[in-house]
Amino acid sequence: NKLIQSDTYATLDVICFNRSQGVAYISKSAACPTFLLRDDQIYEINGSALPVGIISQMQPDCFQVDLKAGDE
């Protein structure tokens, strides 16, 4: 945002999978909900962190999800 001298902001949603441990690490900053489909049920993962660019030092919400076979 400083480079383009704009008051706009950006959302951020990052997912990192560790297949050997069966874990997903999720970082969210004002992004839309993330959905996990497990055993025909939908689980919603939400964060409350501010968008990227609102303040100079932001801290994203971080989640760890233990994955199961068949998760989508």
Secondary structure per residue as TSV (DSSP state, phi and psi in degrees):
chain	resnum	aa	ss	phi	psi
A	1	N	-	360.0	-34.9
A	2	K	T	-66.5	-35.9
A	3	L	T	-66.2	-37.1
A	4	I	T	-97.4	4.3
A	5	Q	T	47.7	59.8
A	6	S	-	-126.2	151.1
A	7	D	S	-92.0	5.0
A	8	T	-	-77.5	169.4
A	9	Y	-	-133.8	173.3
A	10	A	B	-132.4	146.4
A	11	T	-	-93.2	159.2
A	12	L	E	-141.6	132.6
A	13	D	E	-142.7	110.3
A	14	V	E	-123.6	132.3
A	15	I	E	-125.7	129.3
A	16	C	E	-120.8	124.1
A	17	F	E	-100.6	133.6
A	18	N	E	-111.9	93.8
A	19	R	T	-66.1	-33.6
A	20	S	T	-68.0	-30.0
A	21	Q	T	-100.4	-8.4
A	22	G	T	67.4	42.1
A	23	V	E	-130.9	144.7
A	24	A	E	-118.3	135.5
A	25	Y	E	-109.4	127.2
A	26	I	E	-122.3	130.7
A	27	S	E	-119.7	132.5
A	28	K	E	-134.6	137.9
A	29	S	E	-136.6	97.4
A	30	A	S	59.9	20.2
A	31	A	-	-81.9	161.2
A	32	C	-	-59.5	160.3
A	33	P	-	-58.5	149.9
A	34	T	E	-101.7	136.7
A	35	F	E	-114.3	138.3
A	36	L	E	-118.7	123.6
A	37	L	E	-99.2	116.8
A	38	R	E	-138.7	125.1
A	39	D	T	50.6	47.6
A	40	D	T	62.9	19.3
A	41	Q	E	-123.0	146.6
A	42	I	E	-104.8	127.7
A	43	Y	E	-112.1	133.9
A	44	E	E	-105.1	131.4
A	45	I	E	-113.8	116.2
A	46	N	-	-120.5	150.2
A	47	G	-	-121.1	169.7
A	48	S	-	-127.3	11.9
A	49	A	-	-69.4	152.6
A	50	L	-	-70.1	156.5
A	51	P	-	-64.5	156.9
A	52	V	B	-67.3	129.1
A	53	G	T	103.3	-11.2
A	54	I	S	-71.7	-45.5
A	55	I	S	-128.9	161.1
A	56	S	S	-70.3	-32.9
A	57	Q	S	-119.1	105.3
A	58	M	-	-112.6	152.8
A	59	Q	-	-122.5	113.0
A	60	P	-	-71.5	158.7
A	61	D	E	-78.9	134.6
A	62	C	E	-121.4	136.3
A	63	F	E	-131.7	149.9
A	64	Q	E	-121.5	127.7
A	65	V	E	-120.2	121.6
A	66	D	E	-78.0	120.7
A	67	L	-	-89.1	150.6
A	68	K	-	-121.8	157.0
A	69	A	T	-57.5	134.0
A	70	G	T	93.2	-8.5
A	71	D	-	-62.2	143.2
A	72	E	-	-131.5	360.0
